[in-house]
Amino acid sequence: MTTRRRTAAALVAVGAAALALTVATAPPVAAHGSMTDPVSRVAACHAEGPESPTSAACKALVAAGGTQPLYDWNEVNIGDAAGRHRQIIPDGKLCSAGREKYKGLDLPRADWPATPMSAGDRTFRYRATAPHKGTFELYITKEGYDPAKPLAWADLEPEPFAKATDPTLEDGSYVFSGTVPERSGRHLVYAVWQRSDSPEAFYGCSDVVFGGAGGDGGAAPAAPTEEQISESAEKSTVSHDGHGGDEPGEKEAAARSVHTGAEDGAPAGAERAGQDDERAERREAAAPGDAPVDGATPNGAARAAEEGVALADTGGDDATTAVALGGAAAVVLGGAVVLTTARRRAAGGRHRA
């Protein structure tokens, strides 16, 4: 390898490493949200109080899985769902998204706190503790739904009655509308929020009642207040930068997608930079001499920079991300300047000779 090519390869490696370091050291993003109108099971029980819920159903949830699911109310998710909701969530475990941690949400009972609902046009609210781009879909149970039996996919209508992509964010909540079909008695609204900047998806079960009061014959359930959300955050365990669930595989897949934009099996930014260097070496071996390097900005660094830009849409701090990417870009740009200077000096030396 010529001196100039070794210098170029070193600069590519430094630039890619700098970008990887700034991305990897970005602060973790908080957990993400749940339906608040109609209020989801986990949000309603969180509002009652994780340590002392008042409804029979929420007490049963805590008895089944402890209080932590309520402190982590905004993280009923699957890190690598990628739209495969019906394939990866088994019948009877829709409300927990198949996660053992949230198994209490799957309890089949007819006394879950329920939001009064009527047919017709309605506005829905989804509290987002960390906004993400993506699509919301709301499904309602079919006529004849029995809340005392485990919820199955076949219990839901095949098509959503409300759907919104990147809806308006108002006061910390996504707001969108839909037309509720005719129903009577108790039913359930199943929410799916599939991110478009990651394979991660969030799920929620909201119990509703047509023509009646809330669960246990009492008042309609309340959504968590901002004060409750703030106080419970101290005991939450889901502020992780993997954006996925508790399982290592979920975290790894989600982190790979969020931080690099790479799909399973696709090389991340640093790996691609290294592969580009190897290809350059093979080209040089096939055609040695003073052929120019592939442009002032090496392919590997350019791709890494392009991949890093996607971080701005993941709900993290835009300023932090911009600074991180700017620093890495500065390293690559500075390397290009050094390389150009070295070339000019080498050219000058040849002319003098």
HUCOR-V345182 format. One record per residue. PSI is psi in degrees with one decimal (NA if undefined). Layout:
psi=[PSI,PSI]
This chain:
psi=[134.7,164.7,-42.2,-40.2,-36.8,-40.1,-44.5,-44.3,-39.3,-40.5,-38.1,-46.7,-43.0,-44.8,-45.9,-41.2,-39.6,-42.3,-44.7,-39.5,-44.1,-36.4,-44.4,-28.2,7.4,147.6,148.7,152.4,141.5,169.8,179.5,-31.3,-179.2,162.4,136.7,-10.2,101.5,141.7,135.8,164.4,-48.2,-35.9,-38.3,-43.0,-33.6,-41.3,-31.8,-28.0,116.1,-37.2,-21.3,63.3,153.3,-30.0,153.2,-38.7,-42.1,-33.5,-40.2,-36.5,-46.8,-38.8,-32.4,-35.8,8.1,-175.7,-19.0,-38.9,-29.9,-32.4,-27.3,36.3,-23.2,27.1,42.1,92.2,171.9,123.0,-29.0,38.8,-49.8,40.7,0.8,40.0,-51.2,-23.5,-31.4,-12.0,117.1,156.4,144.7,-7.9,27.9,-40.0,-28.3,-3.0,29.0,12.5,128.3,-37.0,-36.7,24.2,-26.1,-22.9,-17.2,-1.9,122.3,109.4,153.7,14.8,20.5,140.1,128.6,139.6,128.6,138.4,153.0,159.7,153.2,-173.2,138.5,150.5,139.1,150.7,136.7,111.3,120.6,104.9,-16.6,104.8,146.6,151.1,146.0,-171.5,134.3,137.9,133.6,127.5,146.9,151.4,153.3,163.4,140.1,0.8,134.6,106.1,-13.3,1.3,151.9,137.5,128.3,159.9,-33.6,-16.2,-16.9,149.1,144.3,-24.4,144.8,146.0,-9.9,136.4,136.0,135.0,125.7,57.2,172.1,138.4,114.8,119.7,41.7,3.7,141.9,134.9,126.6,170.4,166.3,169.7,113.6,129.1,166.2,132.6,169.4,146.3,-155.2,138.8,-178.1,138.1,123.7,122.4,134.8,124.3,102.9,118.0,148.3,-12.3,9.8,157.8,-5.9,143.5,153.0,150.5,155.7,144.8,122.4,117.5,134.6,158.5,129.5,119.9,27.8,-177.9,-174.1,-172.0,152.2,17.5,8.4,-158.4,163.0,147.4,152.2,154.4,157.1,140.4,165.0,-34.5,-42.1,-41.6,-43.6,-44.3,-41.6,-20.9,-27.6,-25.9,5.6,147.8,11.1,18.8,72.4,151.4,2.0,-18.7,11.3,-156.8,-160.2,-21.6,139.4,-40.8,-39.7,-45.8,-43.1,-46.2,-43.5,-42.0,-39.7,-42.6,-45.5,-45.2,-20.6,-15.2,7.9,143.8,170.0,130.2,-10.3,139.1,142.5,178.9,-50.5,-39.1,-41.0,-38.4,-42.9,-39.1,-37.2,-38.8,-41.6,-40.8,-38.1,-39.7,-39.9,-38.2,-39.3,-39.3,-34.6,-31.5,75.2,162.4,-153.6,34.0,140.9,153.1,159.8,72.5,167.5,-31.6,111.9,148.9,-44.1,-46.9,-39.1,-45.4,-42.1,-41.0,-41.6,-42.2,-36.7,-27.5,-30.1,-18.4,-24.3,-17.9,12.5,2.8,-1.1,-174.9,116.9,-37.9,-42.1,-44.5,-42.9,-41.8,-43.5,-48.8,-35.7,-40.1,-43.2,-40.5,-36.5,-39.3,-46.0,-43.6,-43.0,-39.0,-39.7,-38.6,-44.3,-43.6,-43.5,-42.8,-43.2,-39.8,-43.6,-41.4,-42.7,-40.7,-41.6,-39.4,-39.0,-40.8,-42.1,-35.2,NA]
